[in-house]
Amino acid sequence: MQTPQLETERLILRPLALSDAPAIQRHFDNWNIIRHLAVVVPWPYPADGAETFVRSQLERISAGEEINH
């Protein structure tokens, strides 16, 4: 089943894409942003952390599995 894109006036929710990794990496390398997620996000955040995470989630999606956080 294809995940739909949902749009409102202020928000667009769309399926995860590998092209999202640089933005995730930029934000997850900031302790003030992820400090409340520290239980599930390693610190310091690895240089390839976002790409590794996105690739693993895309593999799970392709396999029809549930994705993580």
VMD Tcl script that builds the backbone (N, CA, C; Angstrom):
set m [mol new atoms 207]
animate dup $m
set s [atomselect $m all]
$s set {name element resname resid chain x y z} {
  {N N MET 1 A 0.836 -1.175 0.000}
  {CA C MET 1 A 0.000 0.000 0.000}
  {C C MET 1 A 0.885 1.245 0.000}
  {N N GLN 2 A 0.609 2.158 -0.883}
  {CA C GLN 2 A 1.359 3.408 -1.003}
  {C C GLN 2 A 0.924 4.377 0.096}
  {N N THR 3 A 1.886 5.004 0.759}
  {CA C THR 3 A 1.578 5.993 1.781}
  {C C THR 3 A 1.185 7.302 1.103}
  {N N PRO 4 A 0.042 7.856 1.466}
  {CA C PRO 4 A -0.390 9.102 0.821}
  {C C PRO 4 A 0.369 10.310 1.367}
  {N N GLN 5 A 0.401 11.354 0.588}
  {CA C GLN 5 A 0.927 12.633 1.055}
  {C C GLN 5 A -0.253 13.425 1.589}
  {N N LEU 6 A -0.111 13.953 2.789}
  {CA C LEU 6 A -1.170 14.739 3.418}
  {C C LEU 6 A -0.714 16.189 3.509}
  {N N GLU 7 A -1.563 17.102 3.093}
  {CA C GLU 7 A -1.207 18.521 3.116}
  {C C GLU 7 A -2.270 19.343 3.824}
  {N N THR 8 A -1.789 20.287 4.629}
  {CA C THR 8 A -2.650 21.313 5.204}
  {C C THR 8 A -2.024 22.654 4.840}
  {N N GLU 9 A -2.605 23.709 5.316}
  {CA C GLU 9 A -2.068 25.035 5.031}
  {C C GLU 9 A -0.653 25.211 5.577}
  {N N ARG 10 A -0.350 24.547 6.703}
  {CA C ARG 10 A 0.938 24.744 7.371}
  {C C ARG 10 A 1.848 23.527 7.391}
  {N N LEU 11 A 1.395 22.400 6.847}
  {CA C LEU 11 A 2.157 21.169 7.015}
  {C C LEU 11 A 2.002 20.261 5.809}
  {N N ILE 12 A 3.092 19.599 5.450}
  {CA C ILE 12 A 3.053 18.548 4.434}
  {C C ILE 12 A 3.669 17.306 5.060}
  {N N LEU 13 A 2.914 16.227 5.113}
  {CA C LEU 13 A 3.415 14.932 5.578}
  {C C LEU 13 A 3.535 14.049 4.349}
  {N N ARG 14 A 4.730 13.525 4.128}
  {CA C ARG 14 A 4.948 12.680 2.964}
  {C C ARG 14 A 5.805 11.498 3.376}
  {N N PRO 15 A 5.863 10.491 2.539}
  {CA C PRO 15 A 6.678 9.327 2.877}
  {C C PRO 15 A 8.158 9.697 3.049}
  {N N LEU 16 A 8.820 8.948 3.900}
  {CA C LEU 16 A 10.249 9.109 4.129}
  {C C LEU 16 A 11.010 8.854 2.832}
  {N N ALA 17 A 12.081 9.627 2.612}
  {CA C ALA 17 A 12.923 9.453 1.425}
  {C C ALA 17 A 14.385 9.591 1.832}
  {N N LEU 18 A 15.266 8.932 1.093}
  {CA C LEU 18 A 16.691 9.022 1.389}
  {C C LEU 18 A 17.171 10.473 1.343}
  {N N SER 19 A 16.536 11.278 0.529}
  {CA C SER 19 A 16.910 12.696 0.437}
  {C C SER 19 A 16.618 13.464 1.733}
  {N N ASP 20 A 15.898 12.851 2.674}
  {CA C ASP 20 A 15.628 13.472 3.975}
  {C C ASP 20 A 16.823 13.361 4.926}
  {N N ALA 21 A 17.753 12.459 4.639}
  {CA C ALA 21 A 18.861 12.186 5.558}
  {C C ALA 21 A 19.688 13.427 5.914}
  {N N PRO 22 A 20.069 14.287 4.970}
  {CA C PRO 22 A 20.871 15.459 5.363}
  {C C PRO 22 A 20.161 16.377 6.364}
  {N N ALA 23 A 18.877 16.591 6.203}
  {CA C ALA 23 A 18.142 17.449 7.148}
  {C C ALA 23 A 18.045 16.777 8.512}
  {N N ILE 24 A 17.799 15.479 8.523}
  {CA C ILE 24 A 17.748 14.743 9.794}
  {C C ILE 24 A 19.107 14.835 10.477}
  {N N GLN 25 A 20.174 14.606 9.718}
  {CA C GLN 25 A 21.527 14.660 10.273}
  {C C GLN 25 A 21.804 16.029 10.879}
  {N N ARG 26 A 21.432 17.074 10.181}
  {CA C ARG 26 A 21.677 18.447 10.647}
  {C C ARG 26 A 20.981 18.703 11.991}
  {N N HIS 27 A 19.764 18.231 12.139}
  {CA C HIS 27 A 19.018 18.478 13.375}
  {C C HIS 27 A 19.425 17.529 14.499}
  {N N PHE 28 A 19.736 16.286 14.162}
  {CA C PHE 28 A 20.077 15.322 15.198}
  {C C PHE 28 A 21.505 15.468 15.700}
  {N N ASP 29 A 22.267 16.346 15.107}
  {CA C ASP 29 A 23.607 16.636 15.588}
  {C C ASP 29 A 23.581 17.779 16.603}
  {N N ASN 30 A 22.384 18.178 17.016}
  {CA C ASN 30 A 22.191 19.287 17.953}
  {C C ASN 30 A 21.579 18.742 19.245}
  {N N TRP 31 A 22.351 18.750 20.307}
  {CA C TRP 31 A 21.894 18.184 21.580}
  {C C TRP 31 A 20.598 18.822 22.070}
  {N N ASN 32 A 20.430 20.110 21.895}
  {CA C ASN 32 A 19.215 20.785 22.357}
  {C C ASN 32 A 17.964 20.286 21.641}
  {N N ILE 33 A 18.118 19.762 20.454}
  {CA C ILE 33 A 16.975 19.218 19.722}
  {C C ILE 33 A 16.667 17.791 20.156}
  {N N ILE 34 A 17.698 16.984 20.359}
  {CA C ILE 34 A 17.441 15.560 20.619}
  {C C ILE 34 A 17.550 15.135 22.079}
  {N N ARG 35 A 17.831 16.040 22.972}
  {CA C ARG 35 A 18.079 15.637 24.370}
  {C C ARG 35 A 16.932 14.853 24.991}
  {N N HIS 36 A 15.708 15.101 24.570}
  {CA C HIS 36 A 14.575 14.355 25.116}
  {C C HIS 36 A 14.381 13.018 24.412}
  {N N LEU 37 A 15.144 12.782 23.358}
  {CA C LEU 37 A 15.099 11.509 22.639}
  {C C LEU 37 A 16.325 10.663 22.955}
  {N N ALA 38 A 17.135 11.101 23.892}
  {CA C ALA 38 A 18.435 10.487 24.143}
  {C C ALA 38 A 18.368 8.993 24.422}
  {N N VAL 39 A 17.241 8.496 24.859}
  {CA C VAL 39 A 17.118 7.064 25.126}
  {C C VAL 39 A 17.214 6.270 23.829}
  {N N VAL 40 A 16.707 6.825 22.730}
  {CA C VAL 40 A 16.692 6.097 21.464}
  {C C VAL 40 A 17.655 6.657 20.419}
  {N N VAL 41 A 18.235 7.824 20.674}
  {CA C VAL 41 A 19.155 8.447 19.720}
  {C C VAL 41 A 20.543 8.487 20.348}
  {N N PRO 42 A 21.545 7.891 19.684}
  {CA C PRO 42 A 22.894 7.900 20.262}
  {C C PRO 42 A 23.485 9.307 20.287}
  {N N TRP 43 A 24.290 9.568 21.315}
  {CA C TRP 43 A 24.986 10.851 21.395}
  {C C TRP 43 A 26.433 10.607 21.755}
  {N N PRO 44 A 27.389 11.211 21.086}
  {CA C PRO 44 A 27.172 12.094 19.949}
  {C C PRO 44 A 26.607 11.322 18.756}
  {N N TYR 45 A 25.822 12.013 17.956}
  {CA C TYR 45 A 25.169 11.374 16.813}
  {C C TYR 45 A 26.217 11.045 15.754}
  {N N PRO 46 A 26.247 9.799 15.267}
  {CA C PRO 46 A 27.265 9.410 14.282}
  {C C PRO 46 A 27.155 10.222 12.984}
  {N N ALA 47 A 28.269 10.432 12.316}
  {CA C ALA 47 A 28.302 11.215 11.079}
  {C C ALA 47 A 27.406 10.622 9.994}
  {N N ASP 48 A 27.229 9.302 10.020}
  {CA C ASP 48 A 26.364 8.650 9.025}
  {C C ASP 48 A 25.057 8.163 9.651}
  {N N GLY 49 A 24.736 8.673 10.821}
  {CA C GLY 49 A 23.574 8.187 11.564}
  {C C GLY 49 A 22.262 8.332 10.828}
  {N N ALA 50 A 22.016 9.481 10.241}
  {CA C ALA 50 A 20.737 9.713 9.564}
  {C C ALA 50 A 20.604 8.844 8.321}
  {N N GLU 51 A 21.663 8.767 7.527}
  {CA C GLU 51 A 21.590 7.944 6.313}
  {C C GLU 51 A 21.383 6.477 6.667}
  {N N THR 52 A 22.096 5.999 7.681}
  {CA C THR 52 A 21.932 4.618 8.124}
  {C C THR 52 A 20.502 4.375 8.596}
  {N N PHE 53 A 19.971 5.288 9.391}
  {CA C PHE 53 A 18.605 5.153 9.903}
  {C C PHE 53 A 17.586 5.161 8.764}
  {N N VAL 54 A 17.696 6.138 7.858}
  {CA C VAL 54 A 16.723 6.247 6.764}
  {C C VAL 54 A 16.783 5.009 5.881}
  {N N ARG 55 A 17.985 4.556 5.538}
  {CA C ARG 55 A 18.103 3.345 4.705}
  {C C ARG 55 A 17.439 2.144 5.384}
  {N N SER 56 A 17.670 1.979 6.673}
  {CA C SER 56 A 17.081 0.832 7.377}
  {C C SER 56 A 15.559 0.928 7.413}
  {N N GLN 57 A 15.043 2.131 7.594}
  {CA C GLN 57 A 13.588 2.295 7.626}
  {C C GLN 57 A 12.979 2.074 6.247}
  {N N LEU 58 A 13.643 2.541 5.194}
  {CA C LEU 58 A 13.138 2.327 3.836}
  {C C LEU 58 A 13.130 0.841 3.483}
  {N N GLU 59 A 14.138 0.091 3.957}
  {CA C GLU 59 A 14.155 -1.361 3.743}
  {C C GLU 59 A 12.964 -2.013 4.440}
  {N N ARG 60 A 12.682 -1.589 5.657}
  {CA C ARG 60 A 11.545 -2.142 6.399}
  {C C ARG 60 A 10.227 -1.816 5.697}
  {N N ILE 61 A 10.107 -0.589 5.204}
  {CA C ILE 61 A 8.893 -0.183 4.490}
  {C C ILE 61 A 8.715 -1.048 3.244}
  {N N SER 62 A 9.796 -1.242 2.495}
  {CA C SER 62 A 9.732 -2.058 1.276}
  {C C SER 62 A 9.330 -3.495 1.577}
  {N N ALA 63 A 9.737 -3.981 2.743}
  {CA C ALA 63 A 9.414 -5.352 3.139}
  {C C ALA 63 A 8.027 -5.454 3.768}
  {N N GLY 64 A 7.337 -4.322 3.895}
  {CA C GLY 64 A 6.004 -4.334 4.493}
  {C C GLY 64 A 6.022 -4.439 6.004}
  {N N GLU 65 A 7.164 -4.136 6.608}
  {CA C GLU 65 A 7.297 -4.212 8.062}
  {C C GLU 65 A 6.980 -2.863 8.700}
  {N N GLU 66 A 6.747 -2.910 10.000}
  {CA C GLU 66 A 6.519 -1.680 10.765}
  {C C GLU 66 A 7.837 -0.935 10.895}
  {N N ILE 67 A 7.791 0.396 10.795}
  {CA C ILE 67 A 9.024 1.159 10.954}
  {C C ILE 67 A 9.199 1.563 12.409}
  {N N ASN 68 A 10.440 1.872 12.760}
  {CA C ASN 68 A 10.776 2.270 14.130}
  {C C ASN 68 A 10.648 3.765 14.291}
  {N N HIS 69 A 10.366 4.190 15.495}
  {CA C HIS 69 A 10.263 5.591 15.916}
  {C C HIS 69 A 10.295 6.516 14.736}
}
mol reanalyze $m
mol bondsrecalc $m
mol representation Tube
mol addrep $m
